[in-house]
Amino acid sequence: MFAIRSALFTDRKDAGQKLAKALAQLLPQRDNIVVLALPRGGVPVACEVAEAFQAPLDLLMVSPSTQGRP
């Protein structure tokens, strides 16, 4: 039989909102926070986190040749 899987998030905005709630519990002191977003999918998530924390948001550009390397 096939198992029916439900999505954890309805979209990236929802994922960002849920991530912000989880981070709020882990980060009681929210001074000096900067949110960095990875392009191509991470920006909508990071926008929600930055908004929730009233923190600045910036992009973190990664060269494809360096992805997956330590």
C-alpha positions as CSV (number, residue, x, y, z in Angstrom):
1,M,0.0,0.0,0.0
2,F,1.0,3.6,-0.5
3,A,1.4,5.9,2.5
4,I,-0.1,9.3,2.3
5,R,2.3,12.0,3.3
6,S,1.3,15.4,4.3
7,A,3.5,18.4,3.8
8,L,5.1,20.0,6.9
9,F,4.7,23.4,5.4
10,T,2.1,24.9,3.0
11,D,4.8,27.1,1.3
12,R,8.1,28.8,2.0
13,K,6.4,31.6,3.9
14,D,4.7,29.1,6.2
15,A,8.1,27.5,6.7
16,G,9.7,30.8,7.6
17,Q,6.9,31.6,10.1
18,K,7.3,28.2,11.8
19,L,11.1,28.5,11.8
20,A,10.8,31.9,13.5
21,K,8.6,30.5,16.2
22,A,11.1,27.7,16.8
23,L,14.0,30.0,16.9
24,A,12.3,32.4,19.3
25,Q,12.2,29.6,21.8
26,L,15.9,28.9,21.3
27,L,17.1,32.5,21.3
28,P,15.7,34.3,24.3
29,Q,18.1,37.2,23.8
30,R,17.6,38.6,20.3
31,D,20.2,41.4,20.2
32,N,22.6,41.5,17.3
33,I,20.8,39.1,15.0
34,V,21.3,39.2,11.3
35,V,19.4,36.9,9.0
36,L,21.2,35.5,6.0
37,A,19.3,34.1,3.1
38,L,20.5,31.7,0.4
39,P,19.1,32.6,-3.0
40,R,16.7,30.3,-4.9
41,G,14.3,29.3,-2.2
42,G,15.8,30.6,1.0
43,V,14.8,34.2,0.6
44,P,11.1,33.8,1.4
45,V,11.9,31.8,4.4
46,A,14.5,34.2,5.6
47,C,12.2,37.2,5.1
48,E,9.7,35.8,7.5
49,V,12.4,35.1,10.1
50,A,13.9,38.6,9.7
51,E,10.5,40.2,10.0
52,A,9.6,38.2,13.2
53,F,12.9,39.2,14.8
54,Q,12.9,42.7,13.4
55,A,16.4,41.9,12.2
56,P,18.3,43.0,9.1
57,L,18.3,40.6,6.1
58,D,21.0,40.0,3.7
59,L,21.8,37.5,0.9
60,L,24.6,35.0,1.2
61,M,25.9,34.2,-2.2
62,V,27.6,30.9,-2.6
63,S,29.5,29.8,-5.7
64,P,28.3,26.5,-7.2
65,S,31.9,25.3,-7.2
66,T,32.1,25.6,-3.4
67,Q,28.8,24.0,-2.5
68,G,29.2,20.7,-0.6
69,R,32.9,21.3,0.2
70,P,34.2,21.9,3.7
